[in-house]
């Protein structure tokens, strides 16, 4: 998967057991489990709606719903954090703002701060906006983070010794968290985006075609939408061969580099024709085309 989505997930620890002589092996086992555990499977117990919040114009409040879709009760602690997006779409936690970067955490209040949900039960989180009178125009962004808390029964000890085989067991609980962006737009905000540096590549992993491109953003707000790729062979009709939904370039980033896996229909030769990339608003925002670019394959 080449594009990150609005919801950012993290795994803080995993469950394992080792002996006194197997500590080195356990380190590698943990690393392997972290690499192999599918995020989508690990996060099936946590449902958030919506996965992105924008507060603008005369809005002063918003809300989202957290739903426990698992089989056991779960507790989540809620906090506001600040994250920065890299040119390739990854997020990192940050403490201080870069030039042109504005955090929203000082403008937001939310309730509750911690939620315990039984299986199949949902809870509404309310977010309130408080703007100071001298707030400068622009876009402000922070992320609302949900951290799953360990069960109380596992908090007494992480190490036990077996009476017969002298085995030492270390118990680590898998804690899964998620965060969503909360964006505040104040005053006049605008942005433009263009697509450039389109290039066909071949994935080294599976030898399938990729489209590499750059998204160039300017203005005092972020852009958000869906990217689609079509191919029109010489003498043929246009066909959709790639799509990525919910793709953002956050302010103040001027650039995002991306790669999209292409899936041409069976039997389609992509040797000659026109490859077109289109970036447009999401359907609920109107579906307006924000940027478009194409290359001719010889």
C-alpha positions in Angstrom: 0.0 0.0 0.0 1.6 3.3 -1.1 -0.8 5.9 0.3 -1.4 6.6 3.9 -5.0 7.2 4.9 -6.6 9.7 7.2 -6.6 7.4 10.2 -3.1 6.7 11.7 -2.7 3.5 13.6 0.1 2.3 15.9 1.0 -0.9 17.8 2.7 -0.3 21.1 3.6 -3.9 22.1 2.9 -7.6 21.5 2.3 -10.8 23.4 5.1 -13.3 23.7 6.9 -15.7 26.1 10.5 -16.7 26.4 13.0 -18.6 28.6 16.1 -17.3 30.3 18.3 -18.6 27.5 16.0 -17.3 24.7 16.1 -13.6 25.1 18.0 -12.8 21.8 15.6 -15.0 19.9 12.6 -13.2 21.4 13.8 -9.9 20.1 13.7 -11.2 16.6 10.3 -12.8 17.2 8.9 -9.5 18.3 10.3 -7.7 15.3 8.9 -10.4 13.0 5.5 -10.1 14.6 5.4 -6.4 14.3 6.3 -6.7 10.6 3.8 -9.4 9.9 0.7 -8.3 11.9 -1.8 -6.8 9.5 -2.9 -3.4 10.7 -6.4 -3.7 9.2 -6.9 -7.0 11.2 -5.5 -5.6 14.4 -7.8 -2.6 14.1 -11.0 -4.4 13.3 -12.1 -3.9 16.9 -11.9 -0.1 16.6 -14.3 1.9 14.4 -14.2 5.7 14.1 -16.7 7.8 12.2 -15.8 10.2 10.6 -12.1 9.6 10.1 -11.4 13.3 9.4 -12.9 16.4 11.0 -12.9 19.9 9.5 -14.3 22.9 11.4 -14.8 26.0 9.4 -16.9 29.1 8.8 -19.3 29.6 11.7 -19.0 26.1 13.2 -18.1 25.9 16.8 -18.4 22.2 17.5 -18.1 18.7 15.9 -18.4 15.2 17.1 -17.3 11.7 16.2 -18.4 8.2 17.2 -16.1 5.5 18.6 -17.4 2.0 18.3 -16.1 -1.2 19.9 -16.5 -3.8 17.2 -14.6 -6.5 19.1 -15.7 -9.3 21.4 -14.3 -7.8 24.7 -14.7 -4.6 26.6 -12.0 -2.0 25.7 -10.8 1.3 27.3 -9.4 4.1 25.2 -7.6 7.2 26.5 -8.1 10.3 24.3 -5.6 13.0 23.7 -4.6 15.8 21.2 -1.3 15.3 19.5 0.6 17.2 16.8 1.9 15.4 13.8 3.9 16.4 10.7 3.4 14.7 7.3 6.6 13.9 5.3 6.9 14.2 1.5 6.0 10.5 1.2 2.9 10.7 3.5 4.2 9.3 6.8 3.4 11.0 10.1 5.8 11.8 12.9 5.0 13.3 16.3 6.4 16.9 16.8 6.5 19.4 19.6 7.3 22.7 17.9 5.8 24.2 14.8 7.8 24.9 11.6 7.4 28.1 9.7 3.8 28.3 8.3 2.7 25.4 10.4 -0.2 25.9 12.8 -1.5 23.6 15.6 -5.1 23.4 16.6 -4.7 21.8 20.1 -4.9 25.2 21.9 -8.2 26.0 20.1 -9.9 22.7 20.9 -11.7 21.1 23.9 -13.1 17.6 23.9 -15.1 15.3 26.1 -14.8 12.6 27.4 -11.1 12.1 28.0 -11.4 8.3 28.5 -14.0 5.8 27.3 -14.7 2.2 28.3 -16.9 0.4 25.7 -18.6 -2.9 25.9 -18.6 -5.1 22.7 -20.9 -3.5 20.1 -21.3 -0.3 22.0 -20.6 3.2 20.7 -19.8 6.5 22.3 -19.9 10.1 21.0 -16.9 12.3 21.5 -17.7 16.0 21.4 -15.2 18.6 20.2 -15.6 22.3 21.0 -13.8 25.2 19.3 -12.7 28.3 21.1 -11.1 31.0 18.9 -9.2 33.9 20.4 -10.2 37.3 19.1 -6.8 37.9 17.5 -6.5 34.5 15.7 -4.7 34.9 12.4 -6.4 33.6 9.2 -5.3 30.2 8.1 -5.6 26.5 8.7 -4.8 24.9 12.1 -4.4 21.1 12.5 -3.9 18.6 15.3 -4.8 14.9 15.7 -7.2 13.4 18.1 -5.6 10.2 19.3 -7.2 7.1 20.8 -4.8 4.9 22.8 -6.1 1.5 23.9 -5.4 0.9 27.6 -4.2 -2.4 29.1 -6.6 -4.5 31.1 -6.3 -4.0 34.9 -5.6 -7.7 35.5 -2.4 -7.5 33.4 -1.0 -4.5 35.4 0.3 -6.4 38.5 3.4 -8.0 37.0 5.0 -8.6 33.6 7.4 -11.3 34.7 6.6 -14.7 36.3 8.8 -17.7 37.0 7.5 -21.3 36.5 8.0 -23.6 39.5 9.1 -26.7 37.5 11.0 -25.7 34.4 12.4 -22.4 35.8 10.9 -20.6 32.8 10.6 -16.9 32.8 7.6 -15.6 30.9 7.3 -12.0 29.8 3.8 -10.9 29.0 3.3 -7.9 26.8 -0.2 -6.8 25.9 -0.9 -5.7 22.3 -2.2 -2.1 22.5 -3.6 -0.6 19.3 -4.1 3.1 18.9 -5.6 5.4 16.2 -5.6 9.1 15.4 -7.6 11.3 13.1 -6.9 14.8 11.9 -8.9 17.7 13.3 -8.6 20.8 11.1 -9.8 24.3 12.0 -10.0 26.9 9.1 -10.3 30.5 10.1 -10.8 33.5 7.8 -9.9 33.4 4.2 -8.2 30.1 3.2 -7.4 28.8 -0.3 -5.1 26.2 -1.9 -4.2 25.0 -5.4 -2.7 21.7 -6.4 -1.0 20.3 -9.5 0.3 16.9 -10.6 3.8 16.6 -12.1 6.7 14.2 -12.8 4.4 11.4 -13.9 6.5 8.3 -14.6 5.7 4.7 -15.2 7.7 2.2 -13.1 7.8 -1.5 -12.3 7.3 -2.7 -8.7 10.5 -4.6 -7.6 8.2 -6.7 -5.3 5.8 -8.1 -7.8 6.9 -6.8 -11.2 3.6 -5.0 -11.7 3.3 -1.4 -13.1 3.4 1.6 -10.8 2.7 5.3 -11.5 5.1 7.6 -9.7 4.0 11.3 -9.4 4.3 14.5 -7.4 1.5 16.5 -5.9 2.4 20.2 -5.7 0.4 22.3 -3.2 0.3 26.0 -2.6 -1.8 28.3 -0.4 -2.7 28.5 3.3 -4.8 25.3 3.6 -4.4 21.6 2.9 -5.9 19.7 -0.1 -7.8 16.4 0.2 -9.4 14.2 -2.4 -9.3 11.0 -4.5 -6.7 10.1 -7.1 -7.6 8.1 -10.2 -5.5 6.9 -13.1 -6.9 5.9 -16.6 -5.2 4.5 -19.7 -6.4 5.1 -23.3 -4.6 2.7 -25.7 -4.1 3.9 -29.3 -7.4 3.3 -31.1 -9.1 2.2 -27.9 -11.3 3.5 -25.1 -10.3 5.0 -21.8 -10.3 2.5 -18.8 -9.7 3.0 -15.1 -6.6 1.2 -14.0 -5.8 2.7 -10.6 -7.4 4.6 -7.7 -6.5 5.9 -4.2 -9.1 7.5 -1.9 -8.7 10.1 0.8 -5.3 11.5 -0.2 -4.2 14.6 1.5 -1.3 17.1 1.2 -1.3 19.0 4.5 -0.2 22.6 5.0 2.5 23.8 5.0 3.9 21.0 2.9 4.4 22.1 -0.7 5.0 18.6 -2.1 3.9 15.0 -1.7 5.6 12.2 -3.6 3.4 9.2 -4.2 3.3 5.9 -6.0 0.1 4.1 -7.1 -0.1 0.5 -8.1 -1.8 0.0 -11.4 -4.1 -2.8 -12.4 -4.7 -2.9 -16.2 -7.3 -5.3 -17.4 -6.1 -8.8 -18.5 -4.8 -8.6 -22.0 -4.3 -4.8 -22.0 -0.9 -3.8 -23.4 0.3 -0.5 -21.9 3.0 0.0 -24.5 1.3 2.7 -26.4 -1.4 5.2 -25.3 -2.2 8.0 -22.9 -2.0 7.7 -19.2 -4.0 10.3 -17.3 -4.0 11.1 -13.5 -6.9 13.0 -12.1 -7.1 14.4 -8.5 -10.6 15.5 -7.4 -12.6 16.4 -4.4 -14.3 13.6 -2.6 -17.9 13.0 -3.8 -19.4 14.4 -0.5 -17.5 17.6 -1.2 -18.7 17.9 -4.7 -16.3 15.9 -6.8 -14.7 18.9 -8.4 -11.5 18.2 -10.4 -8.5 19.8 -8.5 -5.7 18.8 -10.8 -5.0 16.6 -13.9 -2.0 15.6 -15.8 -1.1 13.0 -18.5 1.8 11.3 -20.2 2.0 9.6 -23.6 3.5 6.1 -23.6 5.5 5.5 -26.8 
